[in-house]
Amino acid sequence: MSEPYTTPTLDTIVALAKRRGFVYPSSEIYGGFVGLYDFGPYGAELAQNIRNVWWRSMVQLEDNIVGLDSAIFTHPKVWVASGHVGGFSDPLVECRECNTRSRADHLIEAAGAFADEKMGLDEINTVFDELREKIPCPNCGKKNFTPVRTFNLLVQSNLGNFSEDWTQDPTYLRGETCQGIYLNFKNVLDTTRVKVPFGIAQVGKAFRNEIAPRQYIFRKREFEQMEMQLFVHPTDAMTLYEEWRTKRMQYYLDLGFRPENLNWHEHENLVFYAKAAWDIEYRFPFGFKELEGVHARGDYDLTQHQKYSGVDLSYFDQTTGERYVPHVVETSVGVDRTFLAVMTEFYHEDMLGGESRIVMRFPYNLAPIKVAVFPLLKNKPELVEKARAIYNTLKQTIRCEFDDNGNIGKRYRRQDEIGTPYCVTIDFDTEKDDTVTVRHRDTGEQSRVPIPELQRVLSS
């Protein structure tokens, strides 16, 4: 029988993440910088494991998907071709009293009405005007706003521009990682043995000048995406799209996410080139929100870059003699959002040995530290020496750490909050029978394990 689950509050997750070195506010000693966060020692490990698990499922276990790592900067025309320069914007509204800027669609949603990021400016202004008396400024509480206007989210740079005038030939930090995949479609075709249908996967940073970053690491100005673009024959697009919807939902179930914490949400307003768009939503502390998008993008992307670059990006099928521009099936998820979902999903509070505890029940493959090695007492050289020897052996193949700070109970609680699946204690019996105590995180159960068996026992 599964235990009842209660979603932790965001404040609970934020406090644990700071206390245990998962996430720090960026530039904290200068008062922080809105929309930016740093992964601490355990957060860096967890984020890397999230990337590795995704890469394994998407590239290593798929026969027709290859990897890529494209540059953060691209030729400026890329963002003109993709539509970002002309249409990559959010609806901005400003409080006339305190000058706080907010996203109009977020304020509309908070007032209990429907808003969509793809609504036109006139449409969203109409909705906002109807609700003005119900929408207070999130900062001062007044209800005196400017009209809604669009604000482009691309982050400009002066890379290669020595004129000191950024309005001349601006370059941009990429607003999404997938454009680098489209730019390298032909290179991958020419240098590998892939054939349609095939995919290109990438993990990398993207940047958006968010009007009002919020909800912790859920919405950041510098974030990291894990995306896969599958290039398919036009007639196969929707069949493969449905296959990948099933695969991506199963991915989270296989990680150990509870089915009741996941939803499918269909986009009500599709962009003009899209054939279908569904989001996998997760029950975050602030409600069900998008975790991953699965989109059928048609042939828009390759067609646009073919048009603006003048380079033929069609595909020739040597078996059928057909030439066509492939359609794209996309899966896109953020490292940061996955990180927050993982922190939420595997956070638990329970009783163990008559005491309450916090325990992060990460799956083994996501846990930042797999094994913690303890000498029972730090002032007994023979125990410390033996513990160091075991630790030095284990760390060759398992991510582990040595911990001799505080009594054994405090060390167990610390490792529970970090999410370490196993703790190994070297005690006075170790010298007698060459065994150690292995303590299991989730149950607190302990067993004696011969040292030669440790590697096998602790590897899963």
C-alpha positions in Angstrom: 0.0 0.0 0.0 1.5 3.3 -1.1 1.9 6.0 1.5 -0.2 9.2 1.2 1.6 12.0 -0.6 1.4 15.7 0.1 3.1 18.2 -2.1 5.7 20.2 -0.1 5.4 23.9 -0.2 7.8 25.9 -2.3 9.3 27.6 0.8 10.1 24.1 2.2 11.9 23.1 -1.0 13.8 26.5 -1.2 14.9 26.2 2.5 16.2 22.6 2.1 17.9 23.5 -1.2 19.8 26.3 0.4 20.6 24.6 3.7 22.0 21.4 2.0 23.8 23.1 -0.8 21.5 22.3 -3.7 20.7 25.8 -4.9 22.0 29.3 -4.0 20.7 32.7 -5.1 23.1 34.0 -7.7 25.3 36.9 -6.7 23.9 36.6 -3.2 26.7 38.7 -1.5 25.6 41.6 -3.7 21.9 41.1 -2.9 21.1 38.6 -5.6 20.1 39.0 -9.2 16.5 38.4 -10.1 15.9 35.3 -12.2 19.3 33.7 -11.7 20.4 30.9 -9.4 23.5 28.8 -8.9 23.6 25.1 -8.3 25.6 24.3 -5.2 27.8 21.1 -4.6 24.9 18.7 -4.4 22.8 20.6 -6.9 25.5 20.4 -9.5 25.7 16.6 -8.9 21.9 16.3 -9.2 21.7 18.5 -12.3 24.5 16.5 -14.0 22.7 13.2 -13.2 19.5 14.7 -14.7 21.4 15.4 -17.9 23.0 12.0 -17.9 19.7 10.1 -17.4 18.0 12.1 -20.2 21.0 11.6 -22.5 21.1 7.9 -21.9 17.4 7.5 -22.6 17.4 9.8 -25.6 20.8 9.0 -27.3 22.3 5.9 -25.9 19.2 3.8 -26.0 17.8 5.1 -29.2 19.3 3.8 -32.5 18.4 6.7 -34.7 19.2 9.7 -32.5 22.6 11.4 -32.3 24.0 14.1 -30.1 25.1 17.7 -30.7 26.6 20.6 -28.8 26.1 23.8 -30.8 27.3 27.3 -30.0 25.4 29.6 -27.7 25.9 32.5 -30.2 24.8 32.1 -33.8 24.6 34.3 -36.9 22.1 37.1 -36.2 20.0 36.1 -39.2 19.2 32.8 -37.5 16.8 34.7 -35.1 15.3 36.6 -38.0 14.6 33.4 -39.9 13.2 31.7 -36.8 10.8 34.5 -36.1 12.3 35.5 -32.8 13.3 39.0 -33.8 9.9 39.8 -35.0 7.6 37.8 -32.7 9.4 36.4 -29.7 7.7 38.5 -27.0 5.6 38.5 -23.9 2.8 40.9 -22.9 4.2 43.5 -20.6 2.2 45.9 -18.3 3.6 48.5 -16.0 2.2 49.9 -12.7 1.9 53.6 -13.0 2.3 54.0 -9.3 5.5 52.1 -8.5 6.7 51.2 -12.0 6.7 47.5 -11.3 6.6 45.5 -14.6 4.6 42.3 -14.8 3.5 39.9 -17.4 -0.1 40.7 -18.3 -1.1 37.1 -19.0 0.1 36.1 -15.5 -1.9 38.8 -13.9 -5.0 37.8 -15.9 -4.6 34.2 -14.8 -4.2 35.3 -11.1 -7.5 37.1 -11.5 -9.2 33.8 -12.5 -9.5 34.4 -16.3 -7.9 32.6 -19.2 -4.8 34.0 -20.9 -2.5 32.4 -23.4 1.0 33.4 -24.5 -0.1 33.1 -28.1 -2.9 35.6 -27.8 -2.5 38.7 -30.0 -1.8 42.1 -28.4 -5.3 43.5 -29.1 -6.9 40.4 -27.7 -4.9 40.4 -24.5 -5.5 44.2 -24.1 -9.3 43.6 -24.3 -9.2 40.9 -21.7 -6.9 42.9 -19.4 -9.2 46.0 -19.7 -12.2 44.0 -18.7 -10.4 42.9 -15.5 -8.5 46.1 -14.5 -10.7 46.6 -11.4 -9.8 43.0 -10.2 -6.1 43.1 -10.9 -3.8 44.7 -8.2 -0.2 45.4 -8.7 1.8 42.5 -7.1 4.1 45.1 -5.5 2.0 48.0 -4.3 -1.5 46.7 -4.6 -2.7 49.6 -6.7 -4.8 49.1 -9.8 -3.4 51.7 -12.2 -1.7 50.0 -15.1 -0.4 51.1 -18.5 -1.8 49.4 -21.6 -0.3 46.0 -22.4 2.6 46.1 -24.9 4.9 43.5 -26.3 8.4 43.0 -25.0 11.0 41.0 -27.0 12.7 38.4 -24.9 15.9 37.9 -26.9 19.0 39.0 -24.9 21.2 41.2 -27.0 25.0 41.2 -27.0 27.8 43.2 -28.5 29.7 40.1 -29.7 31.8 41.1 -32.7 30.3 44.7 -32.5 33.0 47.3 -31.9 30.9 50.4 -32.8 29.5 50.8 -29.2 26.0 51.0 -30.9 24.1 47.9 -30.1 21.3 48.8 -32.4 23.6 48.2 -35.4 23.7 44.5 -36.4 22.8 43.2 -32.9 23.8 39.6 -32.0 21.8 37.6 -29.5 22.3 34.9 -26.8 20.2 32.1 -28.1 16.6 32.1 -26.9 16.3 28.3 -27.4 18.7 25.5 -28.2 16.8 23.9 -31.0 17.9 26.4 -33.6 21.5 25.1 -33.4 20.0 21.7 -34.3 18.3 22.9 -37.4 21.4 24.8 -38.5 23.4 21.5 -38.3 20.8 19.3 -40.0 22.7 19.1 -43.2 26.1 18.7 -41.5 24.7 15.7 -39.6 23.3 14.2 -42.8 26.6 14.6 -44.6 28.9 13.3 -41.9 27.0 10.4 -40.3 25.0 7.4 -41.6 21.6 8.7 -40.3 18.5 8.3 -42.5 15.0 9.8 -42.0 13.5 9.3 -39.5 16.4 10.4 -37.2 16.8 12.7 -34.3 19.4 15.2 -33.0 19.5 15.7 -29.2 21.2 18.5 -27.4 21.6 19.9 -23.8 22.6 23.5 -23.4 22.0 26.9 -22.0 19.4 29.4 -23.3 18.6 32.9 -22.3 15.4 35.0 -22.1 14.9 38.5 -20.8 11.9 37.4 -18.7 9.7 40.3 -17.6 9.0 38.9 -14.2 10.9 35.7 -13.3 9.1 33.9 -10.6 8.5 30.6 -8.9 12.1 30.0 -7.9 14.0 28.1 -10.6 10.9 27.3 -12.6 11.2 30.4 -14.6 14.7 31.8 -15.0 16.5 34.2 -17.3 19.4 31.8 -17.8 18.2 28.2 -18.0 19.2 24.9 -19.6 17.2 22.9 -22.1 17.3 19.2 -23.0 15.8 19.0 -26.5 15.4 16.4 -29.3 14.3 17.2 -32.8 13.2 14.2 -34.8 13.2 14.7 -38.6 10.5 12.7 -40.2 8.7 12.1 -43.5 5.6 14.4 -43.6 3.2 11.4 -43.8 4.7 9.8 -40.7 4.8 12.9 -38.5 1.7 12.4 -36.5 2.2 8.7 -36.0 5.7 9.3 -34.6 4.4 12.2 -32.7 2.0 10.0 -30.7 4.8 7.4 -30.2 7.0 10.1 -28.6 4.2 11.4 -26.4 3.9 7.9 -25.0 7.7 7.6 -24.6 8.1 10.9 -22.8 5.4 10.2 -20.3 6.8 6.8 -19.6 10.2 8.3 -19.0 8.9 10.1 -15.9 7.0 7.1 -14.7 10.2 5.0 -15.0 12.0 7.5 -12.9 9.6 7.0 -10.1 7.2 9.9 -10.5 3.7 9.2 -9.2 1.1 9.1 -12.0 -1.2 11.4 -10.1 1.5 14.1 -10.2 1.6 14.1 -14.0 -1.0 15.5 -16.5 -1.3 16.0 -20.3 -2.3 19.5 -21.3 -3.2 20.3 -24.9 -2.4 23.8 -26.2 -5.6 25.6 -27.1 -3.9 28.2 -29.4 -1.3 26.7 -31.7 1.3 28.8 -33.5 0.5 28.9 -37.2 3.0 26.3 -38.3 2.3 23.7 -35.5 0.3 20.6 -36.2 -0.1 19.6 -32.5 1.3 20.6 -29.1 0.9 18.9 -25.8 2.6 19.6 -22.5 3.5 17.1 -19.8 2.5 19.0 -16.7 3.8 18.3 -13.2 2.2 19.1 -9.8 4.7 21.6 -8.6 4.2 23.3 -5.2 2.3 26.1 -7.0 0.1 23.7 -9.0 0.2 21.8 -12.3 2.5 23.6 -14.7 4.5 22.7 -17.9 7.4 20.3 -17.3 8.0 19.2 -20.9 6.6 20.1 -24.3 6.0 17.6 -27.1 5.3 19.4 -30.4 4.7 18.6 -34.0 6.3 21.5 -35.7 5.7 20.7 -39.4 8.4 21.8 -41.9 8.5 25.4 -40.7 12.0 25.4 -39.2 14.0 23.9 -42.0 11.9 25.8 -44.6 12.7 29.1 -42.9 16.4 28.5 -42.7 16.5 27.2 -46.3 14.7 30.4 -47.4 17.0 32.8 -45.4 20.3 31.1 -46.0 19.8 30.0 -49.6 21.1 26.5 -48.7 19.1 23.4 -49.7 17.9 21.7 -46.6 15.7 19.1 -48.2 16.2 15.3 -47.8 16.6 12.9 -50.7 15.4 9.3 -50.1 17.7 7.1 -52.3 15.3 4.2 -51.9 12.1 5.9 -53.2 13.7 8.8 -55.2 11.6 11.3 -53.3 13.0 14.7 -52.2 11.2 16.6 -49.4 11.7 18.9 -46.5 11.4 16.8 -43.3 8.8 17.6 -40.7 9.9 17.9 -37.1 8.7 16.2 -33.9 10.2 18.0 -30.9 10.5 17.1 -27.2 11.8 19.9 -25.0 12.3 20.0 -21.2 14.3 22.1 -18.9 17.1 20.9 -16.6 15.9 23.5 -14.1 12.3 22.5 -14.2 13.2 18.8 -14.0 15.4 19.6 -11.0 12.5 21.4 -9.2 10.2 18.5 -10.1 12.6 15.9 -8.7 13.2 17.9 -5.5 9.4 18.1 -5.1 8.6 14.5 -6.1 11.1 12.8 -3.8 10.8 15.0 -0.8 9.4 13.1 2.2 8.9 13.6 5.9 8.5 10.5 8.0 9.2 9.0 11.4 12.2 6.8 11.9 13.2 5.4 15.3 10.7 7.5 17.0 12.0 10.7 15.5 10.8 12.8 12.6 13.1 13.3 9.6 13.3 14.8 6.2 14.5 12.4 3.5 15.0 12.9 -0.2 14.2 9.6 -1.8 16.0 10.2 -5.1 16.2 7.2 -7.4 19.7 5.8 -7.3 20.7 7.1 -10.7 19.7 10.7 -9.7 21.1 10.7 -6.2 23.9 13.3 -5.9 25.9 11.0 -3.6 25.3 7.2 -3.8 27.3 6.2 -0.7 28.5 7.9 2.4 31.4 6.2 4.3 31.7 6.8 8.1 34.2 5.8 10.7 32.1 5.2 13.8 34.3 7.5 15.8 36.6 10.1 14.3 39.1 10.0 17.3 39.9 6.3 16.7 42.8 6.2 14.1 42.3 2.6 13.3 38.6 3.2 12.3 39.4 6.3 10.4 42.3 4.6 8.5 40.1 1.7 7.5 37.2 3.9 6.5 39.5 6.0 4.4 40.8 2.9 2.6 37.3 1.7 1.9 36.2 5.2 0.7 39.3 5.5 -1.6 38.3 2.1 -3.2 34.6 2.9 -3.6 35.1 6.3 -5.1 36.9 4.9 -8.1 33.5 3.7 -9.4 30.8 5.1 -7.2 30.1 8.8 -6.4 30.6 8.7 -2.6 31.8 11.0 0.2 33.6 10.6 3.5 31.8 11.9 6.5 33.1 11.9 10.1 31.5 15.2 11.3 29.2 14.8 14.4 27.7 11.7 15.9 26.4 8.8 13.8 22.8 9.9 14.2 23.4 13.4 12.9 25.4 12.0 10.0 22.5 9.7 9.0 20.0 12.6 9.1 22.4 14.8 7.0 22.7 12.1 4.4 18.9 11.5 4.4 18.4 15.2 3.5 21.0 15.0 0.8 19.3 11.8 -0.5 22.2 9.4 -0.2 20.8 5.8 -0.7 23.5 4.0 1.4 25.6 4.8 4.4 28.6 2.5 5.3 29.9 2.5 8.9 33.2 1.1 9.8 33.1 0.0 13.5 35.0 -2.1 16.0 33.6 -5.3 14.5 35.1 -4.5 11.2 38.6 -5.5 12.4 37.2 -8.8 13.7 35.1 -10.1 10.8 36.0 -7.8 7.8 32.4 -6.6 7.6 30.8 -3.2 7.7 27.3 -1.9 8.5 25.3 -0.8 5.5 22.3 1.4 6.3 19.5 1.8 3.8 18.1 5.4 3.4 14.4 4.7 2.8 13.8 2.1 5.5 16.7 2.8 8.0 17.4 -0.9 8.0 21.0 -2.0 8.7 22.8 -5.1 7.7 26.4 -6.5 7.9 28.1 -6.8 4.6 31.5 -8.3 3.9 33.9 -5.7 2.5 34.6 -7.7 -0.7 30.8 -7.6 -1.4 30.4 -3.9 -0.9 31.0 -2.9 -4.6 28.2 -5.2 -5.7 25.7 -4.3 -2.9 26.2 -0.5 -3.3 26.0 -0.3 -7.1 22.3 -0.2 -7.4 
